[in-house]
Amino acid sequence: MKNTLRALITLLALSSTVYAAGTTGAGGGNLLLTMFIGFFALIVVFQLVPAVLLFIGMVKGLTGKETKEAKSSH
């Protein structure tokens, strides 16, 4: 019984190592994938900056807050 239990534990320990080692070969494209996702994240961020500035300007225009230049030109 002890030998069977030891053999089972050894078999499970070795098979988990084999399964863990099988995934390391598939990770070769991680850098390229990260750069691909990062590139599109940069595009989104660079598009958000002008959009936020335009939104702030639109809200200022709708709320009626005028600048000193706009008041002096009337």
N, CA, C and O atoms as a Maestro MAE file, in Angstrom:
{
 s_m_m2io_version
 :::
 2.0.0
}

f_m_ct {
 s_m_title
 :::
 protein
 m_atom[296] {
  # First column is atom index #
  i_m_mmod_type
  r_m_x_coord
  r_m_y_coord
  r_m_z_coord
  i_m_residue_number
  s_m_chain_name
  s_m_pdb_residue_name
  s_m_pdb_atom_name
  i_m_atomic_number
  :::
  1 25 0.824 -1.200 0.000 1 A "MET " " N  " 7
  2 3 0.000 0.000 0.000 1 A "MET " " CA " 6
  3 2 0.865 1.260 0.000 1 A "MET " " C  " 6
  4 15 0.567 2.218 -0.713 1 A "MET " " O  " 8
  5 25 1.941 1.262 0.801 2 A "LYS " " N  " 7
  6 3 2.829 2.418 0.867 2 A "LYS " " CA " 6
  7 2 3.519 2.633 -0.480 2 A "LYS " " C  " 6
  8 15 3.676 3.768 -0.930 2 A "LYS " " O  " 8
  9 25 3.926 1.548 -1.112 3 A "ASN " " N  " 7
  10 3 4.601 1.675 -2.405 3 A "ASN " " CA " 6
  11 2 3.646 2.223 -3.467 3 A "ASN " " C  " 6
  12 15 4.049 3.021 -4.313 3 A "ASN " " O  " 8
  13 25 2.405 1.803 -3.424 4 A "THR " " N  " 7
  14 3 1.429 2.298 -4.386 4 A "THR " " CA " 6
  15 2 1.175 3.786 -4.173 4 A "THR " " C  " 6
  16 15 1.079 4.549 -5.135 4 A "THR " " O  " 8
  17 25 1.067 4.192 -2.926 5 A "LEU " " N  " 7
  18 3 0.855 5.603 -2.604 5 A "LEU " " CA " 6
  19 2 2.056 6.445 -3.027 5 A "LEU " " C  " 6
  20 15 1.886 7.535 -3.574 5 A "LEU " " O  " 8
  21 25 3.265 5.950 -2.778 6 A "ARG " " N  " 7
  22 3 4.465 6.674 -3.191 6 A "ARG " " CA " 6
  23 2 4.532 6.790 -4.712 6 A "ARG " " C  " 6
  24 15 4.889 7.839 -5.249 6 A "ARG " " O  " 8
  25 25 4.187 5.707 -5.398 7 A "ALA " " N  " 7
  26 3 4.219 5.724 -6.861 7 A "ALA " " CA " 6
  27 2 3.194 6.708 -7.409 7 A "ALA " " C  " 6
  28 15 3.462 7.413 -8.382 7 A "ALA " " O  " 8
  29 25 2.032 6.755 -6.791 8 A "LEU " " N  " 7
  30 3 0.990 7.688 -7.230 8 A "LEU " " CA " 6
  31 2 1.407 9.141 -6.996 8 A "LEU " " C  " 6
  32 15 1.194 9.992 -7.860 8 A "LEU " " O  " 8
  33 25 1.993 9.428 -5.848 9 A "ILE " " N  " 7
  34 3 2.455 10.786 -5.546 9 A "ILE " " CA " 6
  35 2 3.578 11.185 -6.496 9 A "ILE " " C  " 6
  36 15 3.610 12.316 -6.983 9 A "ILE " " O  " 8
  37 25 4.498 10.262 -6.760 10 A "THR " " N  " 7
  38 3 5.592 10.550 -7.693 10 A "THR " " CA " 6
  39 2 5.056 10.794 -9.094 10 A "THR " " C  " 6
  40 15 5.508 11.713 -9.778 10 A "THR " " O  " 8
  41 25 4.109 9.992 -9.526 11 A "LEU " " N  " 7
  42 3 3.523 10.160 -10.849 11 A "LEU " " CA " 6
  43 2 2.808 11.501 -10.971 11 A "LEU " " C  " 6
  44 15 2.943 12.179 -11.990 11 A "LEU " " O  " 8
  45 25 2.057 11.889 -9.958 12 A "LEU " " N  " 7
  46 3 1.369 13.182 -9.986 12 A "LEU " " CA " 6
  47 2 2.346 14.350 -9.958 12 A "LEU " " C  " 6
  48 15 2.135 15.356 -10.636 12 A "LEU " " O  " 8
  49 25 3.410 14.218 -9.179 13 A "ALA " " N  " 7
  50 3 4.403 15.291 -9.104 13 A "ALA " " CA " 6
  51 2 5.120 15.452 -10.431 13 A "ALA " " C  " 6
  52 15 5.366 16.582 -10.854 13 A "ALA " " O  " 8
  53 25 5.463 14.368 -11.099 14 A "LEU " " N  " 7
  54 3 6.162 14.449 -12.374 14 A "LEU " " CA " 6
  55 2 5.242 14.927 -13.488 14 A "LEU " " C  " 6
  56 15 5.675 15.672 -14.367 14 A "LEU " " O  " 8
  57 25 3.996 14.513 -13.465 15 A "SER " " N  " 7
  58 3 3.093 14.934 -14.535 15 A "SER " " CA " 6
  59 2 2.761 16.420 -14.428 15 A "SER " " C  " 6
  60 15 2.553 17.071 -15.452 15 A "SER " " O  " 8
  61 25 2.706 16.969 -13.225 16 A "SER " " N  " 7
  62 3 2.444 18.403 -13.102 16 A "SER " " CA " 6
  63 2 3.634 19.206 -13.612 16 A "SER " " C  " 6
  64 15 3.454 20.299 -14.151 16 A "SER " " O  " 8
  65 25 4.850 18.679 -13.451 17 A "THR " " N  " 7
  66 3 6.025 19.350 -13.979 17 A "THR " " CA " 6
  67 2 6.011 19.326 -15.497 17 A "THR " " C  " 6
  68 15 6.391 20.308 -16.135 17 A "THR " " O  " 8
  69 25 5.581 18.226 -16.077 18 A "VAL " " N  " 7
  70 3 5.522 18.114 -17.523 18 A "VAL " " CA " 6
  71 2 4.490 19.078 -18.083 18 A "VAL " " C  " 6
  72 15 4.740 19.727 -19.099 18 A "VAL " " O  " 8
  73 25 3.342 19.183 -17.442 19 A "TYR " " N  " 7
  74 3 2.322 20.110 -17.916 19 A "TYR " " CA " 6
  75 2 2.801 21.557 -17.796 19 A "TYR " " C  " 6
  76 15 2.516 22.376 -18.669 19 A "TYR " " O  " 8
  77 25 3.511 21.871 -16.742 20 A "ALA " " N  " 7
  78 3 4.004 23.234 -16.562 20 A "ALA " " CA " 6
  79 2 5.075 23.563 -17.593 20 A "ALA " " C  " 6
  80 15 5.160 24.702 -18.051 20 A "ALA " " O  " 8
  81 25 5.890 22.587 -17.963 21 A "ALA " " N  " 7
  82 3 6.956 22.842 -18.920 21 A "ALA " " CA " 6
  83 2 6.406 22.964 -20.337 21 A "ALA " " C  " 6
  84 15 7.057 23.571 -21.187 21 A "ALA " " O  " 8
  85 25 5.241 22.414 -20.615 22 A "GLY " " N  " 7
  86 3 4.699 22.468 -21.959 22 A "GLY " " CA " 6
  87 2 4.247 23.850 -22.372 22 A "GLY " " C  " 6
  88 15 4.187 24.125 -23.570 22 A "GLY " " O  " 8
  89 25 3.928 24.733 -21.443 23 A "THR " " N  " 7
  90 3 3.434 26.064 -21.791 23 A "THR " " CA " 6
  91 2 4.549 27.069 -22.005 23 A "THR " " C  " 6
  92 15 4.286 28.153 -22.527 23 A "THR " " O  " 8
  93 25 5.781 26.761 -21.627 24 A "THR " " N  " 7
  94 3 6.856 27.738 -21.769 24 A "THR " " CA " 6
  95 2 7.249 27.935 -23.227 24 A "THR " " C  " 6
  96 15 7.712 29.021 -23.577 24 A "THR " " O  " 8
  97 25 7.092 26.959 -24.074 25 A "GLY " " N  " 7
  98 3 7.463 27.093 -25.472 25 A "GLY " " CA " 6
  99 2 6.496 27.958 -26.257 25 A "GLY " " C  " 6
  100 15 6.870 28.496 -27.299 25 A "GLY " " O  " 8
  101 25 5.270 28.109 -25.792 26 A "ALA " " N  " 7
  102 3 4.261 28.871 -26.517 26 A "ALA " " CA " 6
  103 2 4.318 30.356 -26.195 26 A "ALA " " C  " 6
  104 15 3.549 31.124 -26.774 26 A "ALA " " O  " 8
  105 25 5.179 30.788 -25.313 27 A "GLY " " N  " 7
  106 3 5.220 32.183 -24.905 27 A "GLY " " CA " 6
  107 2 6.148 33.052 -25.720 27 A "GLY " " C  " 6
  108 15 6.520 34.130 -25.255 27 A "GLY " " O  " 8
  109 25 6.542 32.644 -26.910 28 A "GLY " " N  " 7
  110 3 7.485 33.402 -27.704 28 A "GLY " " CA " 6
  111 2 6.917 34.693 -28.260 28 A "GLY " " C  " 6
  112 15 7.683 35.621 -28.523 28 A "GLY " " O  " 8
  113 25 5.617 34.796 -28.450 29 A "GLY " " N  " 7
  114 3 5.022 35.980 -29.046 29 A "GLY " " CA " 6
  115 2 4.515 36.996 -28.038 29 A "GLY " " C  " 6
  116 15 3.777 37.909 -28.411 29 A "GLY " " O  " 8
  117 25 4.881 36.867 -26.801 30 A "ASN " " N  " 7
  118 3 4.352 37.778 -25.786 30 A "ASN " " CA " 6
  119 2 4.826 39.207 -25.985 30 A "ASN " " C  " 6
  120 15 4.049 40.136 -25.765 30 A "ASN " " O  " 8
  121 25 6.062 39.418 -26.390 31 A "LEU " " N  " 7
  122 3 6.570 40.767 -26.589 31 A "LEU " " CA " 6
  123 2 5.842 41.437 -27.746 31 A "LEU " " C  " 6
  124 15 5.446 42.598 -27.646 31 A "LEU " " O  " 8
  125 25 5.666 40.714 -28.836 32 A "LEU " " N  " 7
  126 3 4.972 41.279 -29.993 32 A "LEU " " CA " 6
  127 2 3.518 41.592 -29.659 32 A "LEU " " C  " 6
  128 15 2.997 42.630 -30.068 32 A "LEU " " O  " 8
  129 25 2.865 40.712 -28.926 33 A "LEU " " N  " 7
  130 3 1.480 40.953 -28.530 33 A "LEU " " CA " 6
  131 2 1.373 42.160 -27.607 33 A "LEU " " C  " 6
  132 15 0.444 42.957 -27.735 33 A "LEU " " O  " 8
  133 25 2.305 42.298 -26.690 34 A "THR " " N  " 7
  134 3 2.302 43.434 -25.778 34 A "THR " " CA " 6
  135 2 2.524 44.743 -26.540 34 A "THR " " C  " 6
  136 15 1.877 45.750 -26.253 34 A "THR " " O  " 8
  137 25 3.432 44.723 -27.502 35 A "MET " " N  " 7
  138 3 3.669 45.928 -28.303 35 A "MET " " CA " 6
  139 2 2.447 46.273 -29.155 35 A "MET " " C  " 6
  140 15 2.136 47.450 -29.335 35 A "MET " " O  " 8
  141 25 1.762 45.276 -29.675 36 A "PHE " " N  " 7
  142 3 0.568 45.479 -30.483 36 A "PHE " " CA " 6
  143 2 -0.540 46.123 -29.658 36 A "PHE " " C  " 6
  144 15 -1.161 47.090 -30.098 36 A "PHE " " O  " 8
  145 25 -0.787 45.599 -28.482 37 A "ILE " " N  " 7
  146 3 -1.827 46.148 -27.607 37 A "ILE " " CA " 6
  147 2 -1.413 47.536 -27.106 37 A "ILE " " C  " 6
  148 15 -2.252 48.432 -27.007 37 A "ILE " " O  " 8
  149 25 -0.136 47.717 -26.794 38 A "GLY " " N  " 7
  150 3 0.346 49.009 -26.335 38 A "GLY " " CA " 6
  151 2 0.221 50.085 -27.401 38 A "GLY " " C  " 6
  152 15 -0.076 51.237 -27.087 38 A "GLY " " O  " 8
  153 25 0.446 49.720 -28.667 39 A "PHE " " N  " 7
  154 3 0.321 50.675 -29.766 39 A "PHE " " CA " 6
  155 2 -1.108 51.185 -29.865 39 A "PHE " " C  " 6
  156 15 -1.325 52.388 -30.009 39 A "PHE " " O  " 8
  157 25 -2.072 50.299 -29.791 40 A "PHE " " N  " 7
  158 3 -3.461 50.728 -29.877 40 A "PHE " " CA " 6
  159 2 -3.911 51.457 -28.619 40 A "PHE " " C  " 6
  160 15 -4.793 52.312 -28.689 40 A "PHE " " O  " 8
  161 25 -3.326 51.138 -27.475 41 A "ALA " " N  " 7
  162 3 -3.628 51.897 -26.266 41 A "ALA " " CA " 6
  163 2 -3.115 53.330 -26.391 41 A "ALA " " C  " 6
  164 15 -3.771 54.266 -25.933 41 A "ALA " " O  " 8
  165 25 -1.941 53.507 -27.010 42 A "LEU " " N  " 7
  166 3 -1.424 54.855 -27.223 42 A "LEU " " CA " 6
  167 2 -2.308 55.645 -28.178 42 A "LEU " " C  " 6
  168 15 -2.522 56.840 -27.976 42 A "LEU " " O  " 8
  169 25 -2.818 54.999 -29.204 43 A "ILE " " N  " 7
  170 3 -3.726 55.679 -30.128 43 A "ILE " " CA " 6
  171 2 -4.963 56.172 -29.384 43 A "ILE " " C  " 6
  172 15 -5.402 57.304 -29.588 43 A "ILE " " O  " 8
  173 25 -5.520 55.335 -28.530 44 A "VAL " " N  " 7
  174 3 -6.721 55.719 -27.777 44 A "VAL " " CA " 6
  175 2 -6.413 56.892 -26.844 44 A "VAL " " C  " 6
  176 15 -7.198 57.835 -26.754 44 A "VAL " " O  " 8
  177 25 -5.284 56.835 -26.156 45 A "VAL " " N  " 7
  178 3 -4.927 57.912 -25.228 45 A "VAL " " CA " 6
  179 2 -4.716 59.220 -25.976 45 A "VAL " " C  " 6
  180 15 -5.185 60.269 -25.535 45 A "VAL " " O  " 8
  181 25 -4.011 59.169 -27.106 46 A "PHE " " N  " 7
  182 3 -3.765 60.398 -27.867 46 A "PHE " " CA " 6
  183 2 -5.040 60.954 -28.482 46 A "PHE " " C  " 6
  184 15 -5.098 62.150 -28.771 46 A "PHE " " O  " 8
  185 25 -6.038 60.151 -28.688 47 A "GLN " " N  " 7
  186 3 -7.319 60.647 -29.184 47 A "GLN " " CA " 6
  187 2 -8.181 61.187 -28.050 47 A "GLN " " C  " 6
  188 15 -9.043 62.034 -28.283 47 A "GLN " " O  " 8
  189 25 -7.964 60.716 -26.842 48 A "LEU " " N  " 7
  190 3 -8.754 61.188 -25.706 48 A "LEU " " CA " 6
  191 2 -8.366 62.604 -25.278 48 A "LEU " " C  " 6
  192 15 -9.223 63.359 -24.817 48 A "LEU " " O  " 8
  193 25 -7.110 62.973 -25.420 49 A "VAL " " N  " 7
  194 3 -6.659 64.295 -24.972 49 A "VAL " " CA " 6
  195 2 -7.395 65.409 -25.719 49 A "VAL " " C  " 6
  196 15 -7.969 66.277 -25.061 49 A "VAL " " O  " 8
  197 25 -7.410 65.433 -27.064 50 A "PRO " " N  " 7
  198 3 -8.168 66.503 -27.727 50 A "PRO " " CA " 6
  199 2 -9.672 66.407 -27.488 50 A "PRO " " C  " 6
  200 15 -10.361 67.426 -27.435 50 A "PRO " " O  " 8
  201 25 -10.174 65.199 -27.346 51 A "ALA " " N  " 7
  202 3 -11.608 65.038 -27.104 51 A "ALA " " CA " 6
  203 2 -12.002 65.653 -25.768 51 A "ALA " " C  " 6
  204 15 -13.045 66.300 -25.669 51 A "ALA " " O  " 8
  205 25 -11.182 65.460 -24.744 52 A "VAL " " N  " 7
  206 3 -11.476 66.037 -23.429 52 A "VAL " " CA " 6
  207 2 -11.375 67.555 -23.492 52 A "VAL " " C  " 6
  208 15 -12.198 68.253 -22.900 52 A "VAL " " O  " 8
  209 25 -10.375 68.074 -24.202 53 A "LEU " " N  " 7
  210 3 -10.248 69.529 -24.326 53 A "LEU " " CA " 6
  211 2 -11.444 70.133 -25.054 53 A "LEU " " C  " 6
  212 15 -11.949 71.181 -24.651 53 A "LEU " " O  " 8
  213 25 -11.898 69.488 -26.114 54 A "LEU " " N  " 7
  214 3 -13.082 69.971 -26.814 54 A "LEU " " CA " 6
  215 2 -14.327 69.897 -25.947 54 A "LEU " " C  " 6
  216 15 -15.171 70.792 -25.991 54 A "LEU " " O  " 8
  217 25 -14.446 68.839 -25.163 55 A "PHE " " N  " 7
  218 3 -15.604 68.686 -24.278 55 A "PHE " " CA " 6
  219 2 -15.626 69.779 -23.219 55 A "PHE " " C  " 6
  220 15 -16.683 70.331 -22.911 55 A "PHE " " O  " 8
  221 25 -14.458 70.091 -22.661 56 A "ILE " " N  " 7
  222 3 -14.383 71.151 -21.652 56 A "ILE " " CA " 6
  223 2 -14.774 72.488 -22.278 56 A "ILE " " C  " 6
  224 15 -15.508 73.269 -21.672 56 A "ILE " " O  " 8
  225 25 -14.283 72.751 -23.492 57 A "GLY " " N  " 7
  226 3 -14.653 73.987 -24.174 57 A "GLY " " CA " 6
  227 2 -16.135 74.058 -24.479 57 A "GLY " " C  " 6
  228 15 -16.741 75.125 -24.389 57 A "GLY " " O  " 8
  229 25 -16.716 72.939 -24.837 58 A "MET " " N  " 7
  230 3 -18.146 72.898 -25.130 58 A "MET " " CA " 6
  231 2 -18.974 73.148 -23.871 58 A "MET " " C  " 6
  232 15 -19.978 73.858 -23.916 58 A "MET " " O  " 8
  233 25 -18.557 72.572 -22.765 59 A "VAL " " N  " 7
  234 3 -19.273 72.780 -21.503 59 A "VAL " " CA " 6
  235 2 -19.157 74.231 -21.064 59 A "VAL " " C  " 6
  236 15 -20.128 74.808 -20.574 59 A "VAL " " O  " 8
  237 25 -17.982 74.827 -21.232 60 A "LYS " " N  " 7
  238 3 -17.825 76.246 -20.886 60 A "LYS " " CA " 6
  239 2 -18.719 77.113 -21.762 60 A "LYS " " C  " 6
  240 15 -19.294 78.090 -21.284 60 A "LYS " " O  " 8
  241 25 -18.841 76.763 -23.044 61 A "GLY " " N  " 7
  242 3 -19.700 77.522 -23.938 61 A "GLY " " CA " 6
  243 2 -21.171 77.367 -23.595 61 A "GLY " " C  " 6
  244 15 -21.938 78.321 -23.727 61 A "GLY " " O  " 8
  245 25 -21.571 76.202 -23.163 62 A "LEU " " N  " 7
  246 3 -22.975 75.978 -22.825 62 A "LEU " " CA " 6
  247 2 -23.367 76.613 -21.493 62 A "LEU " " C  " 6
  248 15 -24.513 77.027 -21.314 62 A "LEU " " O  " 8
  249 25 -22.426 76.689 -20.568 63 A "THR " " N  " 7
  250 3 -22.765 77.255 -19.263 63 A "THR " " CA " 6
  251 2 -22.727 78.772 -19.272 63 A "THR " " C  " 6
  252 15 -23.147 79.393 -18.296 63 A "THR " " O  " 8
  253 25 -22.237 79.393 -20.344 64 A "GLY " " N  " 7
  254 3 -22.271 80.844 -20.448 64 A "GLY " " CA " 6
  255 2 -21.095 81.538 -19.812 64 A "GLY " " C  " 6
  256 15 -21.115 82.763 -19.684 64 A "GLY " " O  " 8
  257 25 -20.072 80.816 -19.408 65 A "LYS " " N  " 7
  258 3 -18.899 81.465 -18.844 65 A "LYS " " CA " 6
  259 2 -18.106 82.068 -19.990 65 A "LYS " " C  " 6
  260 15 -17.622 81.349 -20.864 65 A "LYS " " O  " 8
  261 25 -17.973 83.379 -19.987 66 A "GLU " " N  " 7
  262 3 -17.241 84.058 -21.039 66 A "GLU " " CA " 6
  263 2 -15.873 84.486 -20.527 66 A "GLU " " C  " 6
  264 15 -15.688 84.742 -19.338 66 A "GLU " " O  " 8
  265 25 -14.943 84.555 -21.429 67 A "THR " " N  " 7
  266 3 -13.616 85.040 -21.040 67 A "THR " " CA " 6
  267 2 -13.584 86.554 -21.155 67 A "THR " " C  " 6
  268 15 -14.519 87.154 -21.687 67 A "THR " " O  " 8
  269 25 -12.526 87.175 -20.667 68 A "LYS " " N  " 7
  270 3 -12.405 88.630 -20.712 68 A "LYS " " CA " 6
  271 2 -12.317 89.126 -22.151 68 A "LYS " " C  " 6
  272 15 -12.831 90.199 -22.467 68 A "LYS " " O  " 8
  273 25 -11.676 88.361 -23.023 69 A "GLU " " N  " 7
  274 3 -11.561 88.766 -24.438 69 A "GLU " " CA " 6
  275 2 -12.925 88.805 -25.102 69 A "GLU " " C  " 6
  276 15 -13.202 89.708 -25.891 69 A "GLU " " O  " 8
  277 25 -13.767 87.855 -24.798 70 A "ALA " " N  " 7
  278 3 -15.098 87.816 -25.410 70 A "ALA " " CA " 6
  279 2 -15.955 88.981 -24.916 70 A "ALA " " C  " 6
  280 15 -16.744 89.525 -25.689 70 A "ALA " " O  " 8
  281 25 -15.823 89.371 -23.665 71 A "LYS " " N  " 7
  282 3 -16.593 90.477 -23.119 71 A "LYS " " CA " 6
  283 2 -16.143 91.811 -23.718 71 A "LYS " " C  " 6
  284 15 -16.973 92.683 -23.977 71 A "LYS " " O  " 8
  285 25 -14.843 91.974 -23.937 72 A "SER " " N  " 7
  286 3 -14.334 93.253 -24.437 72 A "SER " " CA " 6
  287 2 -14.628 93.443 -25.918 72 A "SER " " C  " 6
  288 15 -14.631 94.579 -26.392 72 A "SER " " O  " 8
  289 25 -14.872 92.384 -26.656 73 A "SER " " N  " 7
  290 3 -15.122 92.515 -28.080 73 A "SER " " CA " 6
  291 2 -16.578 92.910 -28.364 73 A "SER " " C  " 6
  292 15 -16.889 93.292 -29.492 73 A "SER " " O  " 8
  293 25 -17.471 92.830 -27.384 74 A "HIS " " N  " 7
  294 3 -18.892 93.186 -27.616 74 A "HIS " " CA " 6
  295 2 -19.054 94.635 -27.691 74 A "HIS " " C  " 6
  296 15 -20.168 95.123 -27.880 74 A "HIS " " O  " 8
  :::
 }
 m_bond[295] {
  # First column is bond index #
  i_m_from
  i_m_to
  i_m_order
  :::
  1 1 2 1
  2 2 3 1
  3 3 4 2
  4 3 5 1
  5 5 6 1
  6 6 7 1
  7 7 8 2
  8 7 9 1
  9 9 10 1
  10 10 11 1
  11 11 12 2
  12 11 13 1
  13 13 14 1
  14 14 15 1
  15 15 16 2
  16 15 17 1
  17 17 18 1
  18 18 19 1
  19 19 20 2
  20 19 21 1
  21 21 22 1
  22 22 23 1
  23 23 24 2
  24 23 25 1
  25 25 26 1
  26 26 27 1
  27 27 28 2
  28 27 29 1
  29 29 30 1
  30 30 31 1
  31 31 32 2
  32 31 33 1
  33 33 34 1
  34 34 35 1
  35 35 36 2
  36 35 37 1
  37 37 38 1
  38 38 39 1
  39 39 40 2
  40 39 41 1
  41 41 42 1
  42 42 43 1
  43 43 44 2
  44 43 45 1
  45 45 46 1
  46 46 47 1
  47 47 48 2
  48 47 49 1
  49 49 50 1
  50 50 51 1
  51 51 52 2
  52 51 53 1
  53 53 54 1
  54 54 55 1
  55 55 56 2
  56 55 57 1
  57 57 58 1
  58 58 59 1
  59 59 60 2
  60 59 61 1
  61 61 62 1
  62 62 63 1
  63 63 64 2
  64 63 65 1
  65 65 66 1
  66 66 67 1
  67 67 68 2
  68 67 69 1
  69 69 70 1
  70 70 71 1
  71 71 72 2
  72 71 73 1
  73 73 74 1
  74 74 75 1
  75 75 76 2
  76 75 77 1
  77 77 78 1
  78 78 79 1
  79 79 80 2
  80 79 81 1
  81 81 82 1
  82 82 83 1
  83 83 84 2
  84 83 85 1
  85 85 86 1
  86 86 87 1
  87 87 88 2
  88 87 89 1
  89 89 90 1
  90 90 91 1
  91 91 92 2
  92 91 93 1
  93 93 94 1
  94 94 95 1
  95 95 96 2
  96 95 97 1
  97 97 98 1
  98 98 99 1
  99 99 100 2
  100 99 101 1
  101 101 102 1
  102 102 103 1
  103 103 104 2
  104 103 105 1
  105 105 106 1
  106 106 107 1
  107 107 108 2
  108 107 109 1
  109 109 110 1
  110 110 111 1
  111 111 112 2
  112 111 113 1
  113 113 114 1
  114 114 115 1
  115 115 116 2
  116 115 117 1
  117 117 118 1
  118 118 119 1
  119 119 120 2
  120 119 121 1
  121 121 122 1
  122 122 123 1
  123 123 124 2
  124 123 125 1
  125 125 126 1
  126 126 127 1
  127 127 128 2
  128 127 129 1
  129 129 130 1
  130 130 131 1
  131 131 132 2
  132 131 133 1
  133 133 134 1
  134 134 135 1
  135 135 136 2
  136 135 137 1
  137 137 138 1
  138 138 139 1
  139 139 140 2
  140 139 141 1
  141 141 142 1
  142 142 143 1
  143 143 144 2
  144 143 145 1
  145 145 146 1
  146 146 147 1
  147 147 148 2
  148 147 149 1
  149 149 150 1
  150 150 151 1
  151 151 152 2
  152 151 153 1
  153 153 154 1
  154 154 155 1
  155 155 156 2
  156 155 157 1
  157 157 158 1
  158 158 159 1
  159 159 160 2
  160 159 161 1
  161 161 162 1
  162 162 163 1
  163 163 164 2
  164 163 165 1
  165 165 166 1
  166 166 167 1
  167 167 168 2
  168 167 169 1
  169 169 170 1
  170 170 171 1
  171 171 172 2
  172 171 173 1
  173 173 174 1
  174 174 175 1
  175 175 176 2
  176 175 177 1
  177 177 178 1
  178 178 179 1
  179 179 180 2
  180 179 181 1
  181 181 182 1
  182 182 183 1
  183 183 184 2
  184 183 185 1
  185 185 186 1
  186 186 187 1
  187 187 188 2
  188 187 189 1
  189 189 190 1
  190 190 191 1
  191 191 192 2
  192 191 193 1
  193 193 194 1
  194 194 195 1
  195 195 196 2
  196 195 197 1
  197 197 198 1
  198 198 199 1
  199 199 200 2
  200 199 201 1
  201 201 202 1
  202 202 203 1
  203 203 204 2
  204 203 205 1
  205 205 206 1
  206 206 207 1
  207 207 208 2
  208 207 209 1
  209 209 210 1
  210 210 211 1
  211 211 212 2
  212 211 213 1
  213 213 214 1
  214 214 215 1
  215 215 216 2
  216 215 217 1
  217 217 218 1
  218 218 219 1
  219 219 220 2
  220 219 221 1
  221 221 222 1
  222 222 223 1
  223 223 224 2
  224 223 225 1
  225 225 226 1
  226 226 227 1
  227 227 228 2
  228 227 229 1
  229 229 230 1
  230 230 231 1
  231 231 232 2
  232 231 233 1
  233 233 234 1
  234 234 235 1
  235 235 236 2
  236 235 237 1
  237 237 238 1
  238 238 239 1
  239 239 240 2
  240 239 241 1
  241 241 242 1
  242 242 243 1
  243 243 244 2
  244 243 245 1
  245 245 246 1
  246 246 247 1
  247 247 248 2
  248 247 249 1
  249 249 250 1
  250 250 251 1
  251 251 252 2
  252 251 253 1
  253 253 254 1
  254 254 255 1
  255 255 256 2
  256 255 257 1
  257 257 258 1
  258 258 259 1
  259 259 260 2
  260 259 261 1
  261 261 262 1
  262 262 263 1
  263 263 264 2
  264 263 265 1
  265 265 266 1
  266 266 267 1
  267 267 268 2
  268 267 269 1
  269 269 270 1
  270 270 271 1
  271 271 272 2
  272 271 273 1
  273 273 274 1
  274 274 275 1
  275 275 276 2
  276 275 277 1
  277 277 278 1
  278 278 279 1
  279 279 280 2
  280 279 281 1
  281 281 282 1
  282 282 283 1
  283 283 284 2
  284 283 285 1
  285 285 286 1
  286 286 287 1
  287 287 288 2
  288 287 289 1
  289 289 290 1
  290 290 291 1
  291 291 292 2
  292 291 293 1
  293 293 294 1
  294 294 295 1
  295 295 296 2
  :::
 }
}
